[in-house]
C-alpha cells in the first residue's frame, strides 16, 4: 500500500485577490509562506519518505518549505499534477467571470475529466516509483478536489490552502481517509489500471459546493476562486 498526502499550496496574491490562477505560475505571498511552515501543525506525525510537487512555483515552494521543516527529501516535480487550465478566466476576477459563465465553462478551459485523469495518471506513476512508501504530494485545490471527488463519489467543497488530505493506493483499490484535515472513509476498486477514466468527475463539479451555495445567496466574492 502506498500512502499519498495531498497538500494544497500556500496562499498567493491571486488567491488573496480572488483571481482565477490555474496554469498561471504565481509565487507564494508572505501568508502562503507562513501557511507552508504551519501546514502540519496539529496533525498526527507521519514519517514521510519523499515530497514531490506540481511544477508550478507556488506548489514547489510549498513542498520545499515543508521538506526543509520536516526533513523530508524533495523528489522533484510531476507535470501531471499541475492545476487545471482555466482558459480565458486565467488572471480574471472570479466573481466577474462566474457572473458571465455560471457553469465555469470559460472559453479554453481544460476538460474536467481530462484534468482528473492526468492527476490519477500522475499518482499512479508516483506509486510505481515509490511503491509501499509514504509520498507527500503538493499540488492545487481544484485538481486535488477532483481526485478526492472521484474516489468519494460526490462533489466536494473547496480545499483550503496548506491543508492535508490522505489517499491510499493498493493494486487497483483507492481509499480516502482524510480531506483537508478531517477524517472520512471511502474505498473504490477499479477493474484494472488500464481503465480510463478511473472515476468520473462530473462537469458540475468544476464549481465547488461552497462556491455554488454562495452564488445562490450573495455575490461570489468570498472564496478563493483561484486554485
N, C-alpha and C positions, 0 to 999 in steps of 0.2 A: 504494500500500500504506500502510495506517495501522497504526502500532505502538502497542499498549497495554501499559503497565507496570502490572500489578495488584499493589498493596501492601496487605497486611492491616494494619489499625490497630495501634497500640501497646497494651500491656497496660493493663487496667482492674482495679479491685478485684474485680469479678465474675470476671474471668479468674483472678486470684490465688486467689480462694476457690472456684474450680471451680463456679460457678453458671451456669445457662443464662442467656444475655444477650439474644440475638436482637434483638427490636424495642425492648427496654428502652434508654433513652437515658442511657448511663453515660459519664462523662468518663474521660480517661486518668489513671492514677496517676503517681507520680514515675518509676517504672520505665518506664512507657509513654512518657512524655515523653523520657526518655533514649534509648529504643529508636527513637523517631521521628528524633531527631537523628543517630543512628548507622545509619539504615536503609540507606544506600548505601555504608557502609564496606566496602572490599574488593571492590566490584563495578566492572566497566568503566564509565567515564563515558559517559553518553548525554545529548545536548543536547535535553532535553525541552522541548516548546513550551508546554505548559499542564498544570496539575494540577487535577483535579476530584475530587469525593468523594461518598460517600453523605451524606445529610442528617443522620445520627446524629452527635452531637458527638464521639465518640471517633474517627471517621473524619475529620471535618472538622478537628479539632485536629491530627491526624497530617499531613494534607495541607498545612495552613498552615505547620507547622513545617518540613516538607521543602521547601516552596516558598520560604520565607524563607531557609533554609540554602543552597539551591542556585540561588537567583534564578530560580525558575520561577513565572510568573504564575498566580494562583488563578482558575480559570474557573467557580467556583460548584459547586453540588451537583446530583446527578441522583437523583431519588427512586427510580427503578427499581433502583438499586444498594444499597438498604438491605438489612440482614440478614434472613434468614428469621425469621418469627414462630414462636416455639416454643410458643405457646398456653399451656396450663396449666403448662408447665415453666418459664416465664419467672421468673427470680429464685430458682429452686429448685436445691438441690444436684444436680449431675449424677449422682453415684453413686446417690443415693436414687431419683431419677426413672428411671434406667436399670434399676434393680432392679425397679421397678414396671412399666416399659414397655421391655422389652429391644429392641424394634424402633424405639424413639423415636416410636411412634405416639401421642403425647400428645394429650389432648383439645384441639381447637382449633389444632393445629399446621398451618402453611401447607403446602399440597401441594408436594412436592418438585419435580415437573415445572413447575408454575406459577412457582415461585421461580426456577428455572433460565431459563425462557422470558423472564421480565421482565428478568433480568440480560442476556441476549443482546439483548433489545429496547433496553436502555439503552446497551449498547456500540454497536449499530448507529446509534442516534440520535447518539451522540458521533462516530462515523465520518462521518456525513453533515455534521456541523458542522465537524469538523477533518480533513477528508479529506486523506490524504497526510502528515499530521503525526505527531508523537510525543506521545502522550497518556498522562500518568500518572494512574492511577485508584486512589484509596484507598478500600477497602471492607472486607469482612468475610470471616472464614475459611470459613464454610460456603458462602456464595454463590460466592466465588472458587473453592472446591474443586468446586462443581457445574459452573461454566463450564469449568474445566480438565478435569474428568472427562468431560464431554460430548465435547470435542474429542479427548481422548486415548483415548476408548472403553474406559475402565476405571476402577474405583473407585480413589481415592487416599487417602493418609493426611492427617492434619490439616495445615493451613497455619500455620506458626509466625507469631507477631506480628512485624510490621515487616519481612517478607521480600518479595522481588520475584519476580514471575512475568511472563513475556512472551507475549503473544498478538499475532498479526498478522492483519489482515483485508484482503483484496483481492477486490473483487467479491463472490462467494459462497464464497470459499475462506478457511477459518480454519486457522491454524497455531499450534502451541505450540512454543516454543524454550527455555523455561526455567520450572522450577517451584521456587519457594522458593530461588532462587539456584543450582539445579542444572540443567545443560544436558540437554534432552530434545529429541525431534523427533517430531512427528506432524502430519499435514495432512489435512483433510477438505473436500470441496466439496459444497455443497447444490445442489439443482436450482434454487432461486430464493430470494429473501429473503422471499417470502410463505410459504415452508414453515414450518409450526409444528406440533409442536415442531421446533426446528432439529436438536438432538441429544438423544437420550433419556438421562435420568438416572433410573436405577432406584431404586425405593423403598429398597432395601437400602443404597444409597449415602448415606442420611441419616446413618448412622454411619460415621465414617472408618475406614480399615483398621486403624490403630494402636489405635484405641479398641476395635474388635472383638476384636483379639488380647488386649488387657488384660482384657476381660470374660471371656475363656475361662480365664485363668490366675489373676488376682488381682482384688480389688475395683476397680471403675473409678474410681479416685481420683487417677490420676497425670497425666492430660492435661486441658487446659483444655476443659471441656465447653461453656463459654460462648463463643460466637463473636463 
